[in-house]
């Protein structure tokens, strides 16, 4: 896995707001193996183990997701 690249503070604030509102949004991201992923997810929470930041979410099928923030490609509407 590549080194974590911290995201902009304003973008991080937007992720926090999306989690507080349980936003559902179409998101594109790169999986750890480089595969491009896309789904309409529900934002749930953020976590920061070992200095890396992750979005905890639910897929459109209700499955749990854990997406590294610097792997998200989509511009989110906040």
C-alpha positions in Angstrom: 0.0 0.0 0.0 1.2 3.5 -0.8 2.0 6.1 1.9 -0.9 8.0 3.2 -1.2 11.6 1.7 -3.2 13.8 4.2 -6.2 15.4 2.6 -7.1 19.1 2.8 -8.7 20.2 6.1 -11.8 21.7 4.3 -12.3 18.4 2.5 -12.0 16.5 5.8 -14.6 18.8 7.4 -16.9 17.9 4.5 -16.5 14.2 5.2 -17.3 14.8 8.9 -20.4 16.8 7.9 -21.5 14.0 5.4 -21.1 11.4 8.2 -23.1 13.5 10.7 -25.9 13.8 8.1 -25.6 10.1 7.0 -25.3 11.4 3.4 -25.9 8.9 0.6 -23.8 9.8 -2.4 -22.2 8.2 -5.5 -18.5 7.8 -4.8 -15.6 6.7 -6.9 -12.4 5.5 -5.2 -9.4 3.3 -5.8 -9.2 0.0 -3.9 -5.9 -0.8 -2.3 -5.0 -3.1 -5.3 -5.6 -0.2 -7.7 -9.1 -1.3 -8.9 -11.5 1.6 -9.6 -14.6 1.2 -7.4 -17.9 3.0 -7.6 -21.0 2.8 -5.5 -23.8 4.9 -3.9 -22.7 4.7 -0.3 -24.0 5.9 3.1 -21.4 7.9 5.1 -21.2 6.6 8.7 -18.0 7.6 10.4 -14.3 8.5 10.1 -11.4 6.8 11.8 -7.6 7.5 11.9 -5.5 4.4 12.9 -1.7 4.8 12.5 -2.1 8.3 11.0 -4.2 7.1 8.0 -7.7 8.4 7.7 -10.6 6.2 6.6 -14.3 6.7 5.8 -16.5 4.0 7.4 -19.5 3.6 5.1 -22.2 1.2 3.9 -22.5 0.1 0.3 -25.7 0.3 -1.6 -26.3 -3.4 -0.6 -25.8 -2.6 3.1 -22.2 -4.1 3.3 -19.7 -2.4 5.5 -16.9 -0.4 3.7 -13.7 1.1 4.9 -12.2 3.5 2.3 -8.9 5.4 2.8 -9.7 9.1 2.3 -6.8 9.8 0.0 -8.1 7.1 -2.4 -11.4 8.8 -2.9 -11.6 10.4 -6.4 -15.1 11.9 -6.3 -15.7 15.6 -5.6 -18.4 15.5 -2.9 -21.3 18.0 -2.7 -20.7 19.9 0.5 
